[in-house]
Amino acid sequence: MNRPRSSNGDEADRPNLNNLNANIRDEKTPRSTAPTNNDNTTTTVVASNSNKIPYGQYQIDIYFQALTAGKKPVTTTDPNKLEQQAREAMSPQGFNYVFGGAGEQATMHANRLAFRQWKVIPRMLRDTLPRNLSVKLFGKTYDSPILMAPIGVQSAYHPDAETGVAKACAALNVPFIYSTASSTPLEEIVAALEDTGGPSPPSPETEEPAPPAPTDDPATTISASASAEGKDRGPARPPTSSASTLVPDPKPSRWFQLYWPVDDDITASLLSRARVAGCEVLVVTLDTFTMAWRPLDLDTGFLPFAVGEGNALGFSDSVFRQKFSDKFSTGENEAQVEDNIIGASRYWVGEVFSGHAHKWEDLATLRKLWGDRPIVLKGVLSVEDAVLAARSGVDGIIVSNHGGRQLDGAVPSLEMLPEIVDAVGDRLTVMFDSGIRTGVDVLKALALGAKAVLVGRPVIYGLGIAGTEGAKHVLASLLADVDQSMGLLGVQTVGELNRSMLRKISYGGDVKTSL
């Protein structure tokens, strides 16, 4: 057997990693390796003209860096240790906010226990190469079944914030779902992706016409300079890192998550901006029209939205700013958001976390505003609501209990997934959220009928530990775990996953959770 040679022609005293590489990826697939800012690890990035992404290659890259250069990953690869590492690296308030669940965290723990009750049944002597992780959602093919969950207030976890996570997602071809509660304006994230090789957002002139609003169309008053003029940028935030070493996909996918305002004019404005920014899918969160009872935040008095953090989308919106000015201006003193952050925060929170839940018939307004692009409802846990969603004309649902952060004692999302898939899976695209920690978790949810899964906390832990590079490493690790575990399970494509590969076994002692 030929041994690998080093760059000077001498035989290298290391394992034959090239042979291992050949077992993981198609050698015809073009690749490039992007060095990190902290020179600690590398992430495989596939050229835009490749047909298949060798996500499993990242496992070999980690070994290679350790064996040849003594470099360790920027965060642990152990999902059970990631939380503790983040706790040590992040501020107590920031960590508690992303980690904490509602009430006694019973639902949060139940999400993990639900995964442990399902065991996979691997098959042998089956061809598993080359593996294909791609899935089709709403007529578009995505490179993997993983999407970045909409997570708000990311500046509370690291200065890289949403821009850093969006870049990490773009580097790995993972769709980034922008949160209404973001600490970075949407247009700023789009511009950052453009600066690092991402696409330019379609201009209002080239964007397909927005559907008419129910009243005077605020889209006509939206200023394209909402992120370009200083006065429309909202309060000052910590600077974000450029993460210039990343090489995003030429067309990184982004979706838009909506905390549904009370005011239709403001809703229309936000959705018009999302359309112009190139967001492909609208994700409407149903279970967070008011904040839950969250002891970890209550005990420290941490509510970022009350002081302007996490309100960047609203504060940069021309319609919201005008309505705020009309409401609070007195005489010749024109009210500006920046001059009254607390007042503006109360007004914005009153819109998106009003305490008043919208009704099923209100979905017609969203369809009118969003047009024919896909609409997905996030937070569906009952079969009855799933059936109503199918009747309402939306395109998909996300089975989710908000990661246990809203109604404590709610049923774990995975427990309801099979029933919901059976009821509406032939009419709606059913996706899954809440409790994903490992590659096998992803495979279990897909085998139970989900078409894609959302991952949240682990990526934010990576962000809190090491910024953009930490988020990218956690995502790359999860994707590699999915890739390798698919092979060990005996499947070559996501479409082969089905319930016959699972067995539900409730061991009395199997209560360990990895949160």
Legacy VTK file of the C-alpha trace (Angstrom):
# vtk DataFile Version 3.0
C-alpha trace
ASCII
DATASET POLYDATA
POINTS 515 float
0.000 0.000 0.000
1.342 3.431 -0.879
1.812 5.702 2.062
0.998 9.414 1.860
3.925 11.731 1.255
4.502 15.099 2.765
5.057 18.231 0.717
8.842 17.700 0.677
8.510 14.205 -0.793
9.239 12.272 2.418
6.803 9.666 3.636
4.561 11.177 6.287
4.374 9.499 9.661
0.605 9.663 9.919
-2.427 7.487 9.064
-3.479 7.311 5.451
-6.180 9.967 5.705
-6.458 10.198 1.951
-7.893 6.691 1.872
-10.336 7.646 4.591
-11.291 10.724 2.592
-12.026 8.586 -0.449
-14.450 6.515 1.596
-16.393 9.588 2.606
-16.627 11.777 -0.462
-16.676 11.529 -4.186
-13.197 12.645 -5.199
-14.640 14.385 -8.239
-16.439 16.842 -5.985
-14.503 20.146 -5.965
-13.677 21.427 -2.498
-11.915 24.284 -0.846
-10.875 24.632 2.753
-11.423 27.917 4.518
-9.039 28.741 7.394
-10.611 30.195 10.497
-9.971 33.524 12.181
-8.450 31.881 15.239
-6.394 29.371 13.241
-7.904 26.572 15.279
-9.812 24.474 12.799
-11.011 24.346 9.215
-14.377 23.912 7.593
-14.910 22.183 4.289
-16.661 24.410 1.764
-17.826 22.948 -1.510
-17.517 24.831 -4.768
-20.774 26.194 -6.106
-20.775 23.876 -9.131
-20.564 20.669 -7.116
-23.356 18.119 -7.178
-22.941 16.768 -3.674
-21.608 18.212 -0.436
-19.324 15.794 1.465
-20.486 16.884 4.917
-18.946 13.778 6.493
-15.527 15.001 5.351
-15.527 17.423 8.286
-14.931 14.529 10.665
-11.734 13.651 8.819
-10.736 17.319 8.669
-10.908 17.461 12.474
-8.707 14.382 12.834
-6.318 15.687 10.175
-5.859 19.043 11.914
-5.219 17.346 15.265
-2.765 14.783 13.865
-0.798 17.093 11.583
-0.957 20.468 13.331
-2.106 19.767 16.882
-5.187 21.931 16.360
-8.335 21.199 18.311
-11.910 22.195 17.419
-13.070 25.635 18.566
-15.820 23.962 20.629
-16.323 20.468 21.950
-17.885 17.966 19.559
-19.723 16.304 22.465
-23.344 17.546 22.536
-23.572 16.730 26.238
-20.616 19.005 27.036
-21.462 21.866 24.691
-23.984 23.397 27.062
-21.479 23.548 29.951
-18.795 25.012 27.720
-21.228 27.726 26.647
-22.214 28.396 30.249
-18.572 29.067 31.094
-17.981 31.296 28.074
-21.146 33.402 27.958
-22.522 36.049 30.283
-24.909 34.571 32.877
-27.863 36.547 31.544
-27.142 35.673 27.922
-26.677 31.984 28.677
-29.789 31.778 30.833
-31.865 33.423 28.133
-31.025 30.889 25.431
-30.765 27.886 27.747
-33.798 28.483 29.927
-37.209 26.977 29.421
-40.632 27.817 30.769
-41.713 26.857 34.287
-39.785 23.941 35.738
-38.406 23.088 32.259
-40.464 19.890 32.149
-41.250 20.224 28.449
-37.667 21.106 27.609
-36.468 17.895 29.268
-39.334 15.905 27.751
-38.168 16.921 24.277
-34.882 15.148 24.856
-36.426 12.153 26.598
-38.750 11.664 23.627
-35.741 11.207 21.344
-34.252 8.651 23.697
-37.373 6.491 23.525
-36.831 5.908 19.806
-33.964 3.605 18.803
-32.695 3.081 15.265
-32.410 -0.340 13.617
-29.366 -0.341 11.302
-29.256 -2.404 8.123
-26.107 -4.085 6.814
-24.494 -4.935 3.452
-26.130 -2.025 1.684
-24.494 0.511 -0.622
-24.293 3.860 1.153
-21.972 5.844 -1.146
-22.141 8.439 -2.427
-24.599 9.702 0.189
-27.070 12.390 -0.705
-28.495 14.509 2.124
-30.542 16.767 -0.125
-34.261 17.366 0.380
-36.891 19.170 -1.659
-38.997 21.783 0.111
-41.647 23.794 -1.703
-40.235 22.891 -5.095
-36.619 23.818 -4.261
-33.807 21.384 -3.537
-31.739 22.080 -0.422
-28.381 20.437 0.241
-29.373 19.020 3.623
-32.489 18.602 5.781
-31.213 21.058 8.410
-32.376 24.661 8.758
-31.190 27.257 11.257
-34.048 27.961 13.637
-35.076 31.599 14.106
-33.318 32.725 17.281
-33.746 36.287 18.524
-31.463 38.688 20.371
-28.253 37.062 19.208
-26.222 40.095 20.269
-26.864 38.900 23.839
-24.736 35.832 23.109
-21.838 37.253 21.097
-21.012 40.494 19.212
-21.039 38.553 15.916
-24.787 38.143 16.489
-27.132 37.270 13.606
-24.655 38.317 10.941
-22.158 35.758 12.194
-24.677 32.937 12.263
-25.984 33.878 8.812
-22.444 33.692 7.438
-21.884 30.333 9.098
-25.092 29.037 7.535
-24.152 30.396 4.100
-20.755 28.693 4.270
-22.476 25.335 4.779
-25.508 25.894 2.545
-27.885 25.801 5.508
-30.944 28.069 5.174
-30.875 30.890 7.728
-34.250 31.850 9.213
-34.210 35.507 10.215
-36.081 36.233 13.458
-38.435 39.164 13.994
-36.666 39.512 17.354
-33.219 39.963 15.796
-30.678 42.435 17.103
-29.486 43.154 13.543
-31.615 44.691 10.769
-32.447 42.295 7.949
-30.859 44.496 5.300
-27.602 44.618 7.238
-27.346 40.836 7.192
-28.063 40.723 3.458
-25.362 43.339 2.861
-22.872 41.360 4.950
-23.517 38.222 2.926
-23.053 40.222 -0.256
-19.724 41.531 1.027
-18.476 37.955 1.515
-19.674 36.564 -1.758
-23.389 36.208 -1.158
-26.033 37.475 -3.536
-27.213 41.019 -3.842
-30.790 41.335 -2.658
-33.215 42.056 -5.479
-33.928 45.745 -5.718
-37.473 47.065 -5.338
-37.416 47.726 -9.090
-36.601 44.107 -10.008
-38.552 42.424 -7.227
-41.917 41.068 -8.252
-44.665 43.529 -7.239
-45.825 43.081 -3.681
-49.474 42.119 -3.269
-51.745 45.007 -2.216
-52.032 45.689 1.500
-55.412 45.774 3.173
-55.124 49.535 3.631
-52.836 52.112 2.056
-49.895 50.002 0.962
-46.990 50.803 3.311
-44.673 49.071 0.871
-44.776 52.234 -1.197
-43.475 54.190 1.767
-40.808 51.729 2.820
-37.451 53.331 2.509
-34.882 51.101 0.867
-32.437 53.046 2.987
-33.843 51.609 6.202
-30.476 50.032 6.797
-28.433 52.645 4.980
-29.439 55.809 6.839
-28.077 56.098 10.305
-31.303 57.369 11.787
-33.086 54.195 10.668
-30.592 51.760 12.123
-31.899 51.728 15.678
-29.709 51.912 18.803
-25.994 51.321 18.640
-24.920 47.695 18.981
-21.592 45.971 19.465
-19.668 45.741 16.177
-19.863 42.469 14.299
-16.844 40.603 13.048
-16.334 40.335 9.320
-15.585 36.586 9.327
-13.938 37.259 5.990
-12.509 33.755 5.830
-15.911 32.260 5.098
-16.829 31.425 1.532
-20.650 31.492 1.364
-22.659 29.775 -1.300
-23.328 32.169 -4.217
-27.030 32.019 -3.389
-27.402 31.451 0.366
-30.991 30.656 1.301
-32.795 32.735 3.875
-36.303 32.497 5.249
-38.195 35.056 7.337
-39.837 34.339 10.682
-42.712 36.571 11.774
-43.901 37.435 15.239
-47.198 38.677 13.898
-47.858 42.363 14.766
-51.331 43.606 15.645
-51.124 46.441 13.116
-51.606 45.241 9.521
-49.664 48.221 8.182
-46.595 47.226 10.185
-47.045 43.585 9.169
-47.226 44.586 5.506
-44.079 46.656 5.845
-42.077 43.857 7.460
-43.168 41.322 4.863
-42.398 43.675 1.999
-38.874 44.136 3.336
-38.471 40.377 3.651
-39.564 39.890 0.057
-37.165 42.530 -1.208
-34.376 40.907 0.836
-34.940 37.658 -1.034
-36.502 35.621 1.760
-37.960 32.496 0.194
-40.369 31.240 2.855
-42.451 32.948 5.551
-42.416 31.186 8.934
-45.215 32.431 11.195
-44.686 31.641 14.877
-48.031 30.927 16.529
-47.094 30.070 20.117
-45.350 33.268 21.222
-47.927 36.051 21.106
-46.977 36.636 24.735
-43.954 35.773 26.856
-44.042 32.626 28.981
-43.181 32.328 32.673
-39.396 31.886 32.515
-37.829 31.733 35.990
-34.189 32.089 34.905
-34.966 35.428 33.245
-37.425 36.563 35.912
-34.926 35.966 38.716
-32.358 38.211 37.035
-34.824 40.683 35.551
-33.467 40.072 32.051
-35.896 41.157 29.317
-33.808 42.498 26.426
-36.760 43.735 24.363
-37.746 46.157 27.130
-34.518 48.107 26.674
-34.227 47.968 22.894
-32.170 44.819 22.361
-33.745 42.467 19.860
-35.911 45.223 18.367
-33.714 46.059 15.381
-36.253 44.982 12.778
-38.911 47.264 14.208
-36.619 50.177 14.957
-35.316 50.121 11.371
-38.777 49.938 9.825
-40.060 53.142 8.218
-43.738 52.401 8.887
-43.153 51.583 12.552
-40.990 54.685 12.954
-43.630 56.897 11.410
-46.384 55.465 13.575
-44.206 55.901 16.655
-43.556 59.519 15.684
-47.252 60.182 15.066
-48.138 58.697 18.428
-45.527 60.364 20.610
-44.683 63.673 18.916
-45.784 66.802 20.741
-46.009 70.205 19.102
-42.809 70.901 17.209
-40.942 68.075 18.956
-40.950 65.137 16.544
-40.528 61.864 18.407
-37.641 59.680 17.224
-37.005 56.101 18.249
-33.428 56.853 19.275
-34.558 59.613 21.623
-36.959 57.351 23.503
-35.691 53.775 23.376
-37.831 52.647 26.306
-41.000 54.126 24.825
-40.230 52.715 21.386
-39.506 49.321 22.922
-42.830 49.277 24.709
-44.614 50.194 21.489
-42.803 47.479 19.494
-43.303 44.799 22.160
-46.967 45.763 22.292
-47.191 44.944 18.597
-45.327 41.632 18.392
-45.975 40.242 21.905
-49.370 41.834 22.423
-51.029 38.967 24.273
-53.700 38.784 21.583
-53.522 35.697 19.415
-54.499 36.037 15.778
-57.255 33.801 14.410
-57.299 31.262 11.604
-59.245 33.585 9.332
-56.500 36.205 9.706
-54.211 34.003 7.637
-55.967 35.378 4.559
-54.320 38.733 5.275
-50.866 37.141 5.393
-51.498 35.361 2.114
-52.529 38.659 0.542
-49.362 40.344 1.790
-46.897 37.513 1.100
-48.258 36.483 -2.284
-47.639 33.032 -3.693
-44.430 32.315 -1.792
-44.677 29.496 0.791
-46.178 30.178 4.216
-45.300 27.855 7.106
-46.934 27.835 10.557
-44.553 27.144 13.438
-45.821 25.875 16.773
-48.381 23.269 15.721
-48.680 20.420 18.238
-52.201 19.047 17.790
-53.618 17.012 14.944
-56.677 19.251 14.967
-54.600 22.377 14.357
-52.622 20.591 11.667
-55.880 19.808 9.848
-57.008 23.430 10.194
-53.657 24.533 8.783
-54.176 22.317 5.756
-57.637 23.761 5.231
-56.359 27.334 5.597
-54.241 27.135 2.467
-50.783 27.425 4.025
-47.959 25.376 2.545
-46.377 23.791 5.587
-46.193 23.474 9.353
-43.413 23.054 11.889
-44.239 20.676 14.730
-42.712 22.604 17.628
-43.184 23.541 21.273
-40.655 26.381 21.002
-37.962 24.227 22.557
-39.896 24.097 25.832
-39.675 27.869 26.201
-43.379 28.697 26.121
-45.969 26.357 27.694
-44.361 24.179 30.337
-45.996 20.782 30.552
-46.768 20.744 26.832
-46.327 17.479 24.997
-42.872 16.897 23.456
-42.821 17.752 19.769
-41.470 14.360 18.690
-44.356 12.582 20.407
-46.875 14.330 18.141
-44.882 14.221 14.905
-46.039 10.779 13.626
-49.723 11.520 14.254
-49.517 14.873 12.516
-47.644 13.406 9.539
-50.303 10.712 9.213
-53.061 13.316 9.303
-51.730 15.978 6.911
-48.416 14.789 5.487
-49.963 14.297 2.069
-51.271 17.877 2.014
-48.619 19.910 3.822
-44.839 19.966 4.133
-44.350 18.878 7.744
-41.110 19.956 9.425
-39.827 19.488 12.960
-38.333 21.633 15.728
-37.469 21.251 19.425
-34.779 19.084 20.961
-32.419 18.282 18.067
-28.900 17.743 19.417
-27.273 14.981 17.350
-27.145 13.622 13.849
-29.149 10.573 14.897
-31.820 12.909 16.316
-32.142 14.392 12.842
-32.492 10.926 11.290
-35.136 9.907 13.827
-37.281 12.961 13.068
-36.930 12.377 9.326
-37.796 8.684 9.698
-40.945 9.698 11.586
-42.020 11.771 8.603
-40.522 15.231 8.927
-39.228 16.679 5.660
-36.644 18.885 7.419
-35.592 19.851 10.938
-34.687 23.094 12.655
-31.729 23.338 15.035
-31.379 26.171 17.523
-29.678 26.055 20.902
-26.536 24.087 19.900
-25.603 26.597 17.192
-26.153 29.493 19.578
-23.946 27.774 22.144
-21.267 27.614 19.455
-21.808 31.308 18.737
-21.499 32.177 22.422
-18.280 30.201 22.778
-16.408 31.280 19.631
-18.554 33.641 17.563
-19.044 32.946 13.879
-16.463 30.166 13.861
-18.112 28.467 16.804
-21.519 28.534 15.141
-20.030 27.240 11.913
-18.182 24.433 13.686
-21.308 23.238 15.522
-23.308 23.235 12.296
-20.550 21.472 10.360
-20.255 18.882 13.126
-23.979 18.201 13.155
-24.042 17.823 9.380
-21.060 15.461 9.496
-22.790 13.440 12.197
-25.923 13.184 10.023
-23.852 12.116 7.020
-21.848 9.471 8.863
-24.842 8.165 10.813
-26.830 7.747 7.600
-24.110 5.474 6.311
-23.987 3.456 9.524
-27.765 3.148 9.464
-27.499 1.705 5.966
-29.157 4.398 3.901
-27.831 6.424 0.994
-30.477 9.137 0.653
-32.818 10.961 3.006
-35.776 9.557 1.095
-34.934 6.034 2.271
-35.582 6.908 5.929
-38.851 5.477 7.248
-40.483 4.230 10.442
-39.452 0.622 9.861
-35.951 1.727 10.862
-37.144 2.741 14.348
-38.307 0.939 17.459
-39.898 2.697 20.417
-38.474 1.289 23.637
-39.263 2.900 26.991
-36.538 1.921 29.410
-37.300 3.055 32.928
-33.740 4.161 33.470
-33.333 5.877 30.127
-33.920 9.364 31.464
-30.570 11.007 30.737
-30.970 14.193 28.719
-28.499 16.239 26.745
-29.682 19.812 26.839
LINES 1 516
515 0 1 2 3 4 5 6 7 8 9 10 11 12 13 14 15 16 17 18 19 20 21 22 23 24 25 26 27 28 29 30 31 32 33 34 35 36 37 38 39 40 41 42 43 44 45 46 47 48 49 50 51 52 53 54 55 56 57 58 59 60 61 62 63 64 65 66 67 68 69 70 71 72 73 74 75 76 77 78 79 80 81 82 83 84 85 86 87 88 89 90 91 92 93 94 95 96 97 98 99 100 101 102 103 104 105 106 107 108 109 110 111 112 113 114 115 116 117 118 119 120 121 122 123 124 125 126 127 128 129 130 131 132 133 134 135 136 137 138 139 140 141 142 143 144 145 146 147 148 149 150 151 152 153 154 155 156 157 158 159 160 161 162 163 164 165 166 167 168 169 170 171 172 173 174 175 176 177 178 179 180 181 182 183 184 185 186 187 188 189 190 191 192 193 194 195 196 197 198 199 200 201 202 203 204 205 206 207 208 209 210 211 212 213 214 215 216 217 218 219 220 221 222 223 224 225 226 227 228 229 230 231 232 233 234 235 236 237 238 239 240 241 242 243 244 245 246 247 248 249 250 251 252 253 254 255 256 257 258 259 260 261 262 263 264 265 266 267 268 269 270 271 272 273 274 275 276 277 278 279 280 281 282 283 284 285 286 287 288 289 290 291 292 293 294 295 296 297 298 299 300 301 302 303 304 305 306 307 308 309 310 311 312 313 314 315 316 317 318 319 320 321 322 323 324 325 326 327 328 329 330 331 332 333 334 335 336 337 338 339 340 341 342 343 344 345 346 347 348 349 350 351 352 353 354 355 356 357 358 359 360 361 362 363 364 365 366 367 368 369 370 371 372 373 374 375 376 377 378 379 380 381 382 383 384 385 386 387 388 389 390 391 392 393 394 395 396 397 398 399 400 401 402 403 404 405 406 407 408 409 410 411 412 413 414 415 416 417 418 419 420 421 422 423 424 425 426 427 428 429 430 431 432 433 434 435 436 437 438 439 440 441 442 443 444 445 446 447 448 449 450 451 452 453 454 455 456 457 458 459 460 461 462 463 464 465 466 467 468 469 470 471 472 473 474 475 476 477 478 479 480 481 482 483 484 485 486 487 488 489 490 491 492 493 494 495 496 497 498 499 500 501 502 503 504 505 506 507 508 509 510 511 512 513 514
